[in-house]
């Protein structure tokens, strides 16, 4: 299961890197989630990712930090589902406002994704046996 968390982290790192290099890619992805009903799959992915992080945290390089991050991501997933249910219009407007920002703002957001993905891949990377 640890390799699944590692792959999630690598995907986030790759998406963030793509957003730094070409911000329009990240904007296009965000607009896809602006479609009606797209909040629920995103919420499910966030909750699943958070639960995976919580589950693998004892096996990671930084168990406490990974467990806390897992709880935060689960909370974000629940919040995303609630936004899709009760505040879809406001959530869509927030995404729309963000997508109209300058490339610098999108790149800063992408750097946050790079940091998150880098941390998860580091924490869940296979450990070398000690000599």
Buried (B, 14 or more C-beta within 10 A) or exposed (E): EBEBBBBBBBBBBBBBBBBBEBBEBBBEEBBEBBEEEBBEEBBEBBBBBBBBBBBBBEBBEBEEBBBBBBBEBBEBBBBBBEBBEEBBEEBBEEBEEBBEBEBEEBBBBBBEBBEBBBBBBBBBBEEEEEE
